[in-house]
Amino acid sequence: MLKGLGQLGDMAKMMKAAQEMQGKMAALQDELAEMTVEGESGAGLVKARCTAKGVLNGLDIDPSIFNPDEKEVVEDLILAAIKDAQAKAQVKARQEMEKITREMGLPEGMDLPL
Protein backbone atom coordinates (compact mmCIF):
# COMPACT_ATOMS: atom_id res chain seq x y z
CA MET A 1 0.00 0.00 0.00
CA LEU A 2 2.86 2.40 0.78
CA LYS A 3 5.26 1.01 -1.83
CA GLY A 4 7.10 3.64 -3.78
CA LEU A 5 6.74 6.27 -1.07
CA GLY A 6 10.33 5.80 0.13
CA GLN A 7 10.95 7.53 3.44
CA LEU A 8 7.25 8.14 3.99
CA GLY A 9 6.63 4.39 3.88
CA ASP A 10 9.48 3.79 6.31
CA MET A 11 8.04 6.44 8.64
CA ALA A 12 4.64 4.76 8.52
CA LYS A 13 6.23 1.43 9.47
CA MET A 14 8.06 3.08 12.36
CA MET A 15 4.87 4.72 13.59
CA LYS A 16 2.99 1.42 13.42
CA ALA A 17 5.79 -0.32 15.32
CA ALA A 18 5.78 2.45 17.95
CA GLN A 19 2.00 2.12 18.39
CA GLU A 20 2.31 -1.64 18.78
CA MET A 21 5.05 -1.20 21.36
CA GLN A 22 2.95 1.34 23.22
CA GLY A 23 0.03 -1.09 23.31
CA LYS A 24 2.26 -3.87 24.59
CA MET A 25 3.70 -1.63 27.29
CA ALA A 26 0.22 -0.62 28.44
CA ALA A 27 -0.86 -4.26 28.60
CA LEU A 28 2.27 -5.17 30.52
CA GLN A 29 1.68 -2.36 33.02
CA ASP A 30 -1.86 -3.69 33.60
CA GLU A 31 -0.54 -7.22 34.10
CA LEU A 32 2.12 -6.04 36.54
CA ALA A 33 -0.53 -4.25 38.60
CA GLU A 34 -2.43 -7.53 38.99
CA MET A 35 0.53 -9.81 39.77
CA THR A 36 1.39 -10.42 43.42
CA VAL A 37 4.83 -11.23 44.78
CA GLU A 38 5.85 -12.03 48.34
CA GLY A 39 9.10 -11.24 50.08
CA GLU A 40 10.18 -12.51 53.44
CA SER A 41 12.83 -12.09 56.07
CA GLY A 42 13.76 -13.78 59.31
CA ALA A 43 13.14 -17.26 57.86
CA GLY A 44 9.54 -16.31 57.12
CA LEU A 45 8.84 -14.46 60.37
CA VAL A 46 8.19 -11.26 58.40
CA LYS A 47 6.40 -11.39 55.02
CA ALA A 48 5.50 -8.53 52.68
CA ARG A 49 3.16 -8.75 49.68
CA CYS A 50 3.13 -6.29 46.81
CA THR A 51 2.17 -6.01 43.18
CA ALA A 52 4.85 -6.59 40.58
CA LYS A 53 4.81 -2.81 40.08
CA GLY A 54 6.06 -2.43 43.66
CA VAL A 55 2.83 -1.36 45.35
CA LEU A 56 2.87 -2.85 48.84
CA ASN A 57 -0.48 -4.29 49.84
CA GLY A 58 0.18 -6.52 52.80
CA LEU A 59 2.54 -7.29 55.65
CA ASP A 60 2.58 -10.13 58.17
CA ILE A 61 4.83 -10.35 61.20
CA ASP A 62 4.94 -13.49 63.31
CA PRO A 63 3.95 -12.47 66.84
CA SER A 64 6.76 -14.52 68.35
CA ILE A 65 9.23 -11.72 67.55
CA PHE A 66 7.57 -9.12 69.78
CA ASN A 67 4.82 -8.58 72.30
CA PRO A 68 1.65 -10.01 70.71
CA ASP A 69 -0.42 -7.14 72.15
CA GLU A 70 1.52 -4.70 69.93
CA LYS A 71 1.50 -6.78 66.73
CA GLU A 72 -0.91 -4.55 64.75
CA VAL A 73 0.83 -1.35 65.83
CA VAL A 74 4.22 -2.65 64.70
CA GLU A 75 2.76 -3.89 61.40
CA ASP A 76 1.12 -0.52 60.75
CA LEU A 77 4.36 1.33 61.47
CA ILE A 78 6.41 -0.92 59.21
CA LEU A 79 3.81 -0.71 56.45
CA ALA A 80 3.70 3.08 56.68
CA ALA A 81 7.49 3.31 56.48
CA ILE A 82 7.63 1.02 53.44
CA LYS A 83 4.90 2.97 51.66
CA ASP A 84 6.68 6.23 52.39
CA ALA A 85 9.91 4.86 50.96
CA GLN A 86 8.08 3.62 47.86
CA ALA A 87 6.48 7.01 47.32
CA LYS A 88 9.85 8.73 47.60
CA ALA A 89 11.33 6.17 45.19
CA GLN A 90 8.63 6.98 42.62
CA VAL A 91 9.32 10.70 42.93
CA LYS A 92 13.04 10.09 42.48
CA ALA A 93 12.44 7.83 39.46
CA ARG A 94 10.24 10.51 37.87
CA GLN A 95 12.89 13.17 38.50
CA GLU A 96 15.54 11.00 36.88
CA MET A 97 13.28 10.32 33.91
CA GLU A 98 12.71 14.06 33.51
CA LYS A 99 16.49 14.58 33.38
CA ILE A 100 16.74 12.05 30.56
CA THR A 101 13.89 13.63 28.59
CA ARG A 102 15.56 17.05 28.89
CA GLU A 103 18.88 15.60 27.72
CA MET A 104 17.11 14.03 24.73
CA GLY A 105 15.50 17.37 23.89
CA LEU A 106 11.97 16.06 24.45
CA PRO A 107 9.24 18.45 25.60
CA GLU A 108 8.92 19.08 29.34
CA GLY A 109 6.22 17.06 31.06
CA MET A 110 6.35 14.29 28.47
CA ASP A 111 5.46 11.05 30.22
CA LEU A 112 7.72 8.13 29.42
CA PRO A 113 7.16 4.72 30.99
CA LEU A 114 9.16 4.12 34.15
All heavy atoms as an XYZ file, in Angstrom:
846
protein
N       0.820     -1.192      0.000
C       0.000      0.000      0.000
C       0.867      1.261      0.000
O       0.550      2.220     -0.658
C      -0.909     -0.012      1.234
C      -1.769      1.215      1.340
S      -3.086      0.931      2.497
C      -2.663      2.053      3.763
N       1.995      1.223      0.721
C       2.858      2.396      0.781
C       4.106      2.219     -0.068
O       5.065      2.962      0.081
C       3.248      2.678      2.235
C       2.094      3.062      3.152
C       2.569      3.171      4.584
C       1.434      4.350      2.711
N       4.110      1.236     -0.975
C       5.263      1.010     -1.834
C       5.499      2.230     -2.704
O       4.576      2.874     -3.174
C       5.054     -0.219     -2.713
C       5.131     -1.510     -1.940
C       4.970     -2.693     -2.862
C       5.024     -3.974     -2.071
N       4.845     -5.141     -2.912
N       6.751      2.526     -2.926
C       7.097      3.643     -3.780
C       7.087      4.985     -3.077
O       7.356      6.003     -3.691
N       6.766      4.998     -1.793
C       6.744      6.268     -1.072
C       8.064      6.532     -0.343
O       8.208      7.563      0.296
C       5.581      6.301     -0.084
C       4.184      6.270     -0.710
C       3.144      6.299      0.393
C       3.963      7.424     -1.670
N       8.998      5.596     -0.453
C      10.325      5.799      0.127
C      10.296      6.053      1.616
O       9.800      5.241      2.388
N      10.829      7.198      2.023
C      10.951      7.532      3.438
C       9.591      7.631      4.123
O       9.468      7.322      5.297
C      11.715      8.835      3.609
C      13.169      8.710      3.248
C      13.910     10.016      3.418
O      13.308     11.072      3.585
N      15.228      9.940      3.384
N       8.576      8.045      3.407
C       7.246      8.141      3.991
C       6.743      6.761      4.395
O       6.154      6.590      5.457
C       6.275      8.814      3.022
C       4.885      9.133      3.560
C       4.985     10.025      4.795
C       4.044      9.815      2.498
N       7.010      5.769      3.559
C       6.626      4.393      3.877
C       7.371      3.872      5.088
O       6.808      3.195      5.943
N       8.678      4.195      5.162
C       9.477      3.790      6.309
C       8.962      4.452      7.586
O       8.911      3.828      8.641
C      10.946      4.162      6.102
C      11.612      3.325      5.013
O      11.081      2.253      4.679
O      12.658      3.772      4.507
N       8.575      5.706      7.481
C       8.040      6.436      8.643
C       6.734      5.790      9.101
O       6.496      5.648     10.299
C       7.824      7.910      8.295
C       7.277      8.713      9.462
S       8.400      8.810     10.844
C       9.447     10.124     10.297
N       5.906      5.399      8.169
C       4.638      4.755      8.522
C       4.893      3.440      9.245
O       4.209      3.120     10.222
C       3.787      4.530      7.277
N       5.884      2.690      8.804
C       6.233      1.431      9.467
C       6.724      1.700     10.886
O       6.368      0.989     11.817
C       7.313      0.694      8.678
C       6.827      0.053      7.409
C       7.974     -0.657      6.714
C       7.563     -1.175      5.350
N       8.697     -1.828      4.657
N       7.553      2.731     11.028
C       8.065      3.077     12.358
C       6.935      3.496     13.291
O       6.915      3.128     14.455
C       9.114      4.184     12.247
C      10.426      3.702     11.689
S      11.745      4.945     11.500
C      11.283      6.304     12.494
N       5.997      4.274     12.767
C       4.868      4.720     13.588
C       4.011      3.532     14.015
O       3.565      3.457     15.164
C       4.026      5.749     12.821
C       4.739      7.069     12.584
S       5.176      7.907     14.113
C       3.564      8.354     14.712
N       3.790      2.614     13.087
C       2.992      1.424     13.416
C       3.703      0.600     14.486
O       3.078      0.144     15.444
C       2.749      0.579     12.173
C       1.879     -0.614     12.437
C       1.595     -1.409     11.184
C       0.723     -2.604     11.540
N       0.465     -3.463     10.414
N       5.013      0.428     14.338
C       5.786     -0.318     15.323
C       5.744      0.373     16.686
O       5.624     -0.280     17.726
C       7.230     -0.487     14.854
N       5.832      1.688     16.688
C       5.783      2.445     17.946
C       4.417      2.285     18.617
O       4.334      2.132     19.835
C       6.074      3.918     17.686
N       3.346      2.302     17.832
C       2.005      2.121     18.389
C       1.839      0.721     18.966
O       1.239      0.545     20.026
C       0.951      2.389     17.327
C       0.796      3.856     16.977
C      -0.172      4.096     15.817
O      -0.449      3.206     15.033
N      -0.662      5.320     15.738
N       2.384     -0.272     18.272
C       2.312     -1.641     18.777
C       3.070     -1.763     20.087
O       2.589     -2.389     21.033
C       2.866     -2.614     17.741
C       1.962     -2.811     16.542
C       2.582     -3.706     15.470
O       3.629     -4.349     15.743
O       2.019     -3.756     14.370
N       4.258     -1.157     20.145
C       5.052     -1.201     21.360
C       4.331     -0.505     22.505
O       4.317     -0.989     23.634
C       6.420     -0.551     21.133
C       7.308     -0.548     22.366
S       7.677     -2.193     22.974
C       8.944     -2.673     21.839
N       3.689      0.607     22.203
C       2.948      1.338     23.224
C       1.806      0.479     23.761
O       1.570      0.446     24.971
C       2.414      2.645     22.644
C       1.739      3.523     23.670
C       1.260      4.834     23.065
O       1.125      4.972     21.850
N       0.995      5.798     23.913
N       1.118     -0.210     22.877
C       0.033     -1.092     23.314
C       0.540     -2.223     24.182
O      -0.073     -2.566     25.198
N       1.673     -2.790     23.794
C       2.260     -3.870     24.587
C       2.693     -3.378     25.955
O       2.514     -4.069     26.961
C       3.444     -4.490     23.843
C       3.035     -5.308     22.641
C       4.237     -5.864     21.909
C       3.809     -6.625     20.664
N       4.959     -7.170     19.934
N       3.276     -2.190     26.007
C       3.704     -1.632     27.287
C       2.516     -1.370     28.205
O       2.577     -1.632     29.399
C       4.498     -0.338     27.069
C       5.874     -0.542     26.469
S       6.964     -1.499     27.525
C       7.161     -0.381     28.908
N       1.422     -0.874     27.635
C       0.222     -0.623     28.438
C      -0.335     -1.929     28.986
O      -0.729     -2.007     30.158
C      -0.827      0.104     27.600
N      -0.355     -2.960     28.144
C      -0.855     -4.264     28.597
C       0.032     -4.834     29.688
O      -0.458     -5.382     30.689
C      -0.939     -5.229     27.416
N       1.342     -4.680     29.517
C       2.268     -5.171     30.523
C       2.078     -4.436     31.844
O       2.079     -5.051     32.912
C       3.713     -5.023     30.039
C       4.791     -5.464     31.029
C       4.631     -6.936     31.385
C       6.168     -5.196     30.452
N       1.898     -3.137     31.793
C       1.676     -2.362     33.015
C       0.423     -2.857     33.756
O       0.427     -2.976     34.983
C       1.555     -0.864     32.699
C       2.839     -0.236     32.216
C       3.919     -0.216     33.275
O       3.667     -0.012     34.446
N       5.154     -0.442     32.847
N      -0.635     -3.160     32.994
C      -1.864     -3.693     33.600
C      -1.605     -5.045     34.248
O      -2.078     -5.319     35.357
C      -2.970     -3.813     32.558
C      -3.495     -2.468     32.083
O      -3.249     -1.452     32.767
O      -4.146     -2.433     31.020
N      -0.852     -5.894     33.557
C      -0.537     -7.216     34.100
C       0.289     -7.095     35.374
O       0.036     -7.806     36.356
C       0.230     -8.039     33.066
C      -0.605     -8.493     31.892
C       0.220     -9.208     30.831
O       1.286     -9.779     31.169
O      -0.189     -9.195     29.660
N       1.276     -6.222     35.369
C       2.124     -6.040     36.543
C       1.318     -5.564     37.747
O       1.608     -5.936     38.882
C       3.252     -5.057     36.242
C       4.299     -5.523     35.231
C       5.287     -4.396     34.953
C       5.021     -6.768     35.698
N       0.306     -4.761     37.506
C      -0.531     -4.248     38.595
C      -1.369     -5.354     39.224
O      -1.791     -5.233     40.381
C      -1.432     -3.129     38.088
N      -1.609     -6.433     38.481
C      -2.428     -7.532     38.990
C      -1.603     -8.663     39.602
O      -2.128     -9.461     40.372
C      -3.297     -8.097     37.854
C      -4.292     -7.092     37.301
C      -5.294     -6.616     38.335
O      -5.775     -7.439     39.144
O      -5.578     -5.409     38.352
N      -0.335     -8.758     39.243
C       0.530     -9.814     39.772
C       0.894     -9.527     41.217
O       1.092     -8.385     41.591
C       1.828     -9.897     38.959
C       1.669    -10.398     37.576
S       3.313    -10.400     36.789
C       2.825    -10.732     35.115
N       0.989    -10.574     42.026
C       1.388    -10.416     43.418
C       2.667    -11.193     43.665
O       2.810    -12.328     43.203
C       0.281    -10.935     44.365
O      -0.908    -10.177     44.146
C       0.696    -10.806     45.812
N       3.587    -10.575     44.363
C       4.827    -11.232     44.776
C       4.934    -11.128     46.284
O       4.319    -10.255     46.901
C       6.063    -10.602     44.090
C       6.015    -10.794     42.594
C       6.195     -9.138     44.426
N       5.682    -12.051     46.888
C       5.846    -12.026     48.338
C       7.317    -12.099     48.678
O       8.048    -12.924     48.128
C       5.099    -13.200     48.966
C       5.180    -13.211     50.489
C       4.321    -14.289     51.099
O       3.114    -14.068     51.265
O       4.873    -15.364     51.396
N       7.742    -11.215     49.550
C       9.098    -11.244     50.075
C       9.046    -11.636     51.533
O       8.015    -11.511     52.177
N      10.152    -12.134     52.031
C      10.177    -12.514     53.436
C      11.541    -12.267     54.032
O      12.534    -12.122     53.310
C       9.765    -13.982     53.608
C      10.711    -14.987     53.004
C      10.272    -16.412     53.266
O       9.134    -16.760     52.917
O      11.078    -17.159     53.841
N      11.565    -12.208     55.341
C      12.826    -12.087     56.070
C      12.689    -12.850     57.371
O      11.584    -13.229     57.761
C      13.171    -10.615     56.329
O      12.202    -10.021     57.166
N      13.808    -13.068     58.027
C      13.764    -13.781     59.305
C      13.207    -15.176     59.172
O      12.406    -15.602     60.000
N      13.608    -15.883     58.102
C      13.136    -17.258     57.857
C      11.617    -17.328     57.838
O      11.012    -18.266     58.341
C      13.729    -18.226     58.876
N      10.997    -16.310     57.267
C       9.539    -16.308     57.125
C       8.792    -15.656     58.271
O       7.560    -15.623     58.263
N       9.510    -15.118     59.255
C       8.835    -14.459     60.372
C       8.180    -13.148     59.941
O       7.192    -12.725     60.519
C       9.806    -14.204     61.529
C      10.314    -15.454     62.255
C      11.363    -15.067     63.288
C       9.160    -16.209     62.894
N       8.758    -12.499     58.926
C       8.193    -11.261     58.398
C       7.974    -11.458     56.900
O       8.888    -11.848     56.178
C       9.127    -10.055     58.639
C       8.537     -8.792     58.027
C       9.373     -9.862     60.129
N       6.736    -11.227     56.436
C       6.404    -11.389     55.022
C       5.726    -10.121     54.517
O       4.887     -9.547     55.206
C       5.460    -12.571     54.822
C       6.077    -13.899     55.208
C       5.094    -15.039     55.052
C       5.716    -16.338     55.520
N       4.749    -17.428     55.480
N       6.099     -9.704     53.306
C       5.496     -8.527     52.676
C       4.970     -8.935     51.311
O       5.617     -9.674     50.575
C       6.525     -7.407     52.533
N       3.773     -8.482     50.978
C       3.158     -8.751     49.680
C       3.002     -7.440     48.924
O       2.594     -6.432     49.501
C       1.781     -9.400     49.854
C       1.829    -10.834     50.320
C       0.445    -11.401     50.561
N      -0.375    -10.581     51.460
C      -0.245    -10.549     52.785
N       0.677    -11.253     53.378
N      -1.048     -9.786     53.507
N       3.312     -7.475     47.641
C       3.125     -6.294     46.813
C       2.845     -6.716     45.379
O       3.015     -7.869     45.020
C       4.342     -5.365     46.877
S       5.843     -6.037     46.186
N       2.362     -5.750     44.599
C       2.170     -6.010     43.181
C       3.536     -6.028     42.512
O       4.520     -5.547     43.071
C       1.303     -4.932     42.514
O       2.039     -3.716     42.468
C      -0.020     -4.737     43.239
N       3.587     -6.554     41.309
C       4.848     -6.586     40.577
C       5.303     -5.182     40.177
O       6.438     -5.006     39.754
C       4.715     -7.479     39.350
N       4.429     -4.200     40.333
C       4.807     -2.808     40.084
C       5.393     -2.173     41.346
O       5.762     -1.009     41.346
C       3.607     -1.997     39.614
C       3.167     -2.379     38.202
C       2.031     -1.535     37.722
C       2.551     -0.183     37.352
N       1.574      0.643     36.636
N       5.451     -2.928     42.442
C       6.063     -2.430     43.661
C       5.108     -1.796     44.648
O       5.541     -1.211     45.627
N       3.806     -1.936     44.423
C       2.831     -1.360     45.349
C       2.588     -2.358     46.481
O       2.041     -3.440     46.268
C       1.502     -1.028     44.636
C       0.477     -0.497     45.617
C       1.746     -0.027     43.510
N       3.023     -1.994     47.667
C       2.873     -2.850     48.835
C       1.409     -2.936     49.222
O       0.717     -1.926     49.307
C       3.687     -2.281     49.997
C       3.805     -3.175     51.213
C       4.664     -4.388     50.903
C       4.411     -2.392     52.361
N       0.920     -4.153     49.458
C      -0.485     -4.290     49.838
C      -0.698     -5.216     51.026
O      -1.838     -5.485     51.393
C      -1.339     -4.721     48.644
C      -0.848     -5.986     47.987
O      -0.184     -6.796     48.617
N      -1.170     -6.150     46.727
N       0.370     -5.690     51.632
C       0.182     -6.522     52.803
C       1.483     -6.792     53.531
O       2.552     -6.792     52.939
N       1.377     -7.024     54.815
C       2.537     -7.292     55.654
C       2.087     -8.213     56.777
O       1.003     -8.035     57.339
C       3.068     -5.974     56.231
C       4.317     -6.031     57.076
C       5.517     -6.429     56.229
C       4.566     -4.675     57.712
N       2.903     -9.219     57.082
C       2.583    -10.131     58.173
C       3.838    -10.353     58.998
O       4.899    -10.655     58.443
C       2.078    -11.469     57.628
C       1.682    -12.416     58.738
O       0.876    -12.033     59.606
O       2.208    -13.556     58.749
N       3.709    -10.154     60.299
C       4.828    -10.353     61.204
C       4.418    -11.404     62.220
O       3.387    -11.278     62.887
C       5.218     -9.044     61.920
C       5.620     -7.993     60.900
C       6.344     -9.286     62.917
C       5.902     -6.638     61.492
N       5.217    -12.437     62.343
C       4.945    -13.487     63.310
C       5.007    -12.888     64.711
O       5.987    -12.232     65.062
C       5.982    -14.607     63.160
C       5.625    -15.813     63.989
O       5.629    -15.696     65.228
O       5.356    -16.864     63.386
N       3.977    -13.089     65.506
C       3.946    -12.469     66.841
C       5.038    -12.962     67.788
O       5.293    -12.332     68.809
C       2.558    -12.813     67.387
C       2.046    -13.913     66.541
C       2.763    -13.841     65.233
N       5.718    -14.022     67.446
C       6.765    -14.522     68.347
C       7.962    -13.580     68.431
O       8.773    -13.710     69.350
C       7.239    -15.903     67.894
O       7.914    -15.810     66.646
N       8.063    -12.612     67.508
C       9.230    -11.724     67.546
C       9.016    -10.468     68.383
O       9.913     -9.664     68.532
C       9.712    -11.355     66.126
C       8.669    -10.561     65.347
C      10.135    -12.586     65.367
C       9.163    -10.036     64.009
N       7.818    -10.273     68.919
C       7.567     -9.124     69.782
C       6.346     -9.397     70.638
O       5.727    -10.447     70.546
C       7.398     -7.831     68.983
C       6.332     -7.918     67.912
C       4.989     -7.753     68.224
C       6.678     -8.168     66.603
C       4.017     -7.848     67.258
C       5.701     -8.273     65.623
C       4.377     -8.106     65.947
N       5.981     -8.458     71.427
C       4.818     -8.583     72.295
C       3.562     -8.713     71.430
O       3.240     -7.798     70.669
C       4.741     -7.351     73.202
C       3.572     -7.390     74.159
O       2.639     -8.179     74.006
N       3.625     -6.538     75.167
N       2.832     -9.806     71.545
C       1.652    -10.010     70.708
C       0.595     -8.903     70.834
O      -0.161     -8.653     69.897
C       1.080    -11.342     71.193
C       2.214    -12.025     71.866
C       3.089    -10.937     72.413
N       0.555     -8.214     71.960
C      -0.417     -7.144     72.146
C      -0.112     -5.938     71.250
O      -0.984     -5.111     71.012
C      -0.446     -6.684     73.612
C      -0.947     -7.787     74.548
O      -1.716     -8.666     74.080
O      -0.562     -7.777     75.727
N       1.108     -5.825     70.757
C       1.516     -4.700     69.928
C       1.698     -5.078     68.462
O       2.182     -4.284     67.665
C       2.815     -4.108     70.468
C       2.667     -3.555     71.873
C       3.987     -3.075     72.433
O       4.976     -3.001     71.689
O       4.028     -2.780     73.641
N       1.289     -6.279     68.081
C       1.498     -6.784     66.726
C       0.945     -5.845     65.667
O       1.645     -5.472     64.715
C       0.870     -8.164     66.572
C       1.006     -8.765     65.174
C       0.327    -10.131     65.109
C       0.495    -10.807     63.782
N      -0.198    -10.190     62.688
N      -0.295     -5.409     65.770
C      -0.910     -4.552     64.751
C      -0.246     -3.181     64.676
O      -0.077     -2.631     63.590
C      -2.406     -4.413     65.003
C      -3.164     -5.701     64.722
C      -4.649     -5.574     64.974
O      -5.138     -4.451     65.176
O      -5.311     -6.600     64.963
N       0.161     -2.654     65.813
C       0.833     -1.353     65.828
C       2.158     -1.441     65.084
O       2.469     -0.591     64.236
C       1.057     -0.860     67.281
C       1.934      0.374     67.304
C      -0.271     -0.601     67.969
N       2.935     -2.474     65.358
C       4.225     -2.645     64.700
C       4.029     -2.856     63.200
O       4.729     -2.261     62.381
C       5.018     -3.815     65.327
C       6.279     -4.110     64.534
C       5.347     -3.506     66.782
N       3.053     -3.671     62.813
C       2.764     -3.892     61.396
C       2.398     -2.582     60.704
O       2.883     -2.287     59.606
C       1.640     -4.913     61.216
C       2.044     -6.327     61.501
C       0.903     -7.314     61.382
O      -0.268     -6.880     61.248
O       1.178     -8.510     61.410
N       1.531     -1.801     61.342
C       1.123     -0.523     60.746
C       2.308      0.423     60.576
O       2.432      1.101     59.552
C       0.041      0.153     61.601
C      -1.305     -0.559     61.507
O      -1.495     -1.373     60.581
O      -2.166     -0.280     62.373
N       3.188      0.463     61.560
C       4.360      1.330     61.473
C       5.305      0.877     60.352
O       5.802      1.707     59.588
C       5.104      1.360     62.811
C       4.384      2.090     63.949
C       5.138      1.881     65.258
C       4.249      3.571     63.629
N       5.523     -0.407     60.255
C       6.410     -0.919     59.206
C       5.787     -0.676     57.832
O       6.458     -0.224     56.907
C       6.711     -2.415     59.422
C       7.543     -2.588     60.695
C       7.418     -3.008     58.213
C       7.719     -4.023     61.131
N       4.503     -0.931     57.717
C       3.806     -0.714     56.450
C       3.855      0.758     56.037
O       4.125      1.073     54.877
C       2.351     -1.187     56.570
C       1.518     -1.230     55.310
C       2.127     -2.137     54.268
C       0.110     -1.703     55.639
N       3.645      1.643     56.984
C       3.699      3.076     56.681
C       5.095      3.491     56.220
O       5.243      4.271     55.281
C       3.272      3.888     57.901
N       6.118      2.968     56.865
C       7.488      3.305     56.482
C       7.814      2.788     55.080
O       8.442      3.486     54.281
C       8.468      2.734     57.501
N       7.372      1.590     54.768
C       7.632      1.022     53.442
C       6.902      1.830     52.376
O       7.463      2.150     51.328
C       7.225     -0.464     53.399
C       8.154     -1.286     54.292
C       7.250     -0.992     51.973
C       7.702     -2.709     54.518
N       5.656      2.180     52.639
C       4.899      2.966     51.660
C       5.529      4.344     51.449
O       5.569      4.849     50.325
C       3.441      3.100     52.093
C       2.650      1.821     51.895
C       1.193      2.015     52.241
C       0.396      0.764     51.929
N      -1.033      0.936     52.198
N       6.021      4.932     52.523
C       6.682      6.229     52.395
C       7.934      6.108     51.530
O       8.177      6.939     50.650
C       7.039      6.776     53.779
C       7.676      8.141     53.724
O       7.100      9.049     53.081
O       8.759      8.305     54.321
N       8.707      5.078     51.758
C       9.913      4.857     50.959
C       9.561      4.624     49.491
O      10.229      5.146     48.595
C      10.694      3.664     51.511
N       8.499      3.868     49.236
C       8.083      3.616     47.856
C       7.635      4.908     47.179
O       7.944      5.131     46.008
C       6.964      2.579     47.805
C       7.445      1.174     48.122
C       6.308      0.184     48.201
O       5.195      0.521     48.599
N       6.597     -1.047     47.831
N       6.922      5.745     47.902
C       6.478      7.015     47.325
C       7.670      7.901     46.978
O       7.716      8.517     45.905
C       5.540      7.737     48.293
N       8.649      7.933     47.858
C       9.852      8.727     47.602
C      10.644      8.144     46.427
O      11.219      8.883     45.630
C      10.720      8.804     48.854
C      10.100      9.690     49.925
C      10.924      9.702     51.186
C      10.259     10.578     52.244
N      10.955     10.542     53.521
N      10.648      6.825     46.302
C      11.331      6.174     45.186
C      10.666      6.544     43.863
O      11.345      6.785     42.865
C      11.342      4.662     45.377
N       9.336      6.605     43.847
C       8.628      6.983     42.624
C       8.938      8.421     42.228
O       9.128      8.721     41.056
C       7.124      6.802     42.797
C       6.702      5.352     42.803
C       5.203      5.179     43.030
O       4.517      6.104     43.457
N       4.712      3.997     42.744
N       8.990      9.303     43.211
C       9.323     10.705     42.929
C      10.727     10.792     42.354
O      10.968     11.479     41.356
C       9.190     11.571     44.204
C       9.802     12.938     44.006
C       7.728     11.694     44.619
N      11.659     10.075     42.961
C      13.044     10.087     42.481
C      13.126      9.522     41.069
O      13.827     10.085     40.207
C      13.933      9.280     43.438
C      15.380      9.242     43.047
C      16.001     10.619     43.145
C      17.495     10.549     42.892
N      18.108     11.854     42.787
N      12.428      8.434     40.799
C      12.436      7.833     39.461
C      11.892      8.811     38.431
O      12.436      8.950     37.333
C      11.628      6.541     39.459
N      10.828      9.520     38.785
C      10.241     10.506     37.866
C      11.219     11.656     37.617
O      11.365     12.123     36.497
C       8.923     11.017     38.423
C       8.211     11.963     37.462
C       6.732     12.088     37.714
N       6.051     10.900     37.205
C       5.424      9.994     37.965
N       5.362     10.136     39.255
N       4.838      8.951     37.440
N      11.904     12.094     38.662
C      12.887     13.170     38.504
C      14.018     12.735     37.572
O      14.457     13.507     36.718
C      13.461     13.573     39.862
C      12.494     14.317     40.748
C      13.031     14.518     42.163
O      13.960     13.831     42.597
N      12.434     15.449     42.890
N      14.471     11.508     37.734
C      15.542     11.004     36.884
C      15.065     10.859     35.442
O      15.811     11.142     34.510
C      16.065      9.665     37.422
C      16.759      9.777     38.759
C      17.965     10.694     38.729
O      18.785     10.584     37.804
O      18.105     11.538     39.635
N      13.828     10.447     35.257
C      13.281     10.321     33.910
C      13.168     11.699     33.256
O      13.428     11.852     32.063
C      11.914      9.633     33.947
C      11.345      9.362     32.566
S      12.393      8.324     31.518
C      12.234      6.757     32.316
N      12.795     12.706     34.043
C      12.709     14.064     33.509
C      14.079     14.567     33.056
O      14.189     15.265     32.056
C      12.094     15.007     34.544
C      10.603     14.784     34.731
C      10.007     15.580     35.879
O      10.754     16.312     36.573
O       8.784     15.464     36.087
N      15.131     14.198     33.795
C      16.487     14.579     33.383
C      16.805     13.995     32.006
O      17.358     14.669     31.150
C      17.522     14.070     34.387
C      17.598     14.841     35.669
C      18.694     14.226     36.529
C      18.680     14.749     37.931
N      19.696     14.083     38.776
N      16.454     12.727     31.833
C      16.740     12.054     30.564
C      15.964     12.698     29.427
O      16.510     12.923     28.348
C      16.419     10.546     30.670
C      17.406      9.872     31.626
C      16.448      9.880     29.300
C      17.054      8.456     31.992
N      14.693     13.024     29.662
C      13.895     13.626     28.587
C      14.453     14.997     28.202
O      14.464     15.345     27.029
C      12.405     13.744     28.966
O      12.261     14.512     30.151
C      11.770     12.378     29.151
N      14.938     15.751     29.199
C      15.564     17.047     28.886
C      16.827     16.848     28.053
O      17.065     17.564     27.087
C      15.893     17.813     30.166
C      14.708     18.557     30.754
C      15.149     19.553     31.814
N      15.918     18.963     32.910
C      15.383     18.435     34.006
N      14.086     18.397     34.160
N      16.153     17.934     34.953
N      17.646     15.864     28.446
C      18.881     15.597     27.716
C      18.598     15.168     26.270
O      19.383     15.460     25.377
C      19.693     14.514     28.427
C      20.302     14.977     29.734
C      20.916     13.838     30.531
O      20.962     12.689     30.040
O      21.357     14.093     31.664
N      17.477     14.495     26.075
C      17.113     14.034     24.735
C      16.432     15.137     23.931
O      16.150     14.962     22.761
C      16.188     12.818     24.824
C      16.859     11.594     25.412
S      15.711     10.207     25.666
C      15.136      9.923     24.009
N      16.153     16.265     24.586
C      15.500     17.373     23.889
C      14.007     17.176     23.714
O      13.392     17.819     22.878
N      13.413     16.287     24.524
C      11.972     16.057     24.454
C      11.249     17.149     25.232
O      11.811     17.748     26.160
C      11.630     14.671     25.000
C      12.234     13.507     24.223
C      11.994     12.202     24.963
C      11.679     13.438     22.817
N       9.990     17.401     24.899
C       9.238     18.454     25.604
C       9.105     18.170     27.092
O       8.986     17.019     27.511
C       7.868     18.421     24.933
C       8.040     17.651     23.668
C       9.220     16.764     23.859
N       9.113     19.229     27.901
C       8.923     19.082     29.339
C       7.559     18.492     29.630
O       6.577     18.786     28.947
C       9.025     20.447     30.039
C      10.411     20.747     30.508
C      10.452     21.971     31.393
O       9.745     21.997     32.419
O      11.205     22.888     31.041
N       7.487     17.653     30.663
C       6.224     17.064     31.060
C       5.830     15.855     30.253
O       4.792     15.258     30.484
N       6.652     15.466     29.282
C       6.346     14.292     28.473
C       6.488     13.056     29.335
O       7.529     12.823     29.939
C       7.274     14.229     27.270
C       6.960     13.102     26.344
S       7.968     13.288     24.857
C       7.437     11.866     23.966
N       5.428     12.257     29.416
C       5.457     11.050     30.220
C       6.058      9.908     29.440
O       5.569      9.551     28.372
C       4.044     10.658     30.680
C       3.574     11.471     31.862
O       4.429     11.986     32.593
O       2.356     11.558     32.066
N       7.132      9.342     29.976
C       7.716      8.133     29.422
C       7.511      7.043     30.454
O       7.515      7.311     31.648
C       9.200      8.326     29.149
C       9.566      9.326     28.060
C      11.074      9.444     27.957
C       8.993      8.920     26.720
N       7.373      5.806     30.021
C       7.162      4.723     30.986
C       8.368      4.566     31.896
O       9.502      4.682     31.462
C       6.970      3.489     30.114
C       7.263      3.873     28.724
C       7.396      5.352     28.656
N       8.084      4.328     33.185
C       9.163      4.119     34.152
C       9.481      2.669     34.248
O       8.738      1.813     34.084
C       8.748      4.663     35.517
C       8.497      6.166     35.571
C       7.983      6.554     36.930
C       9.771      6.934     35.284
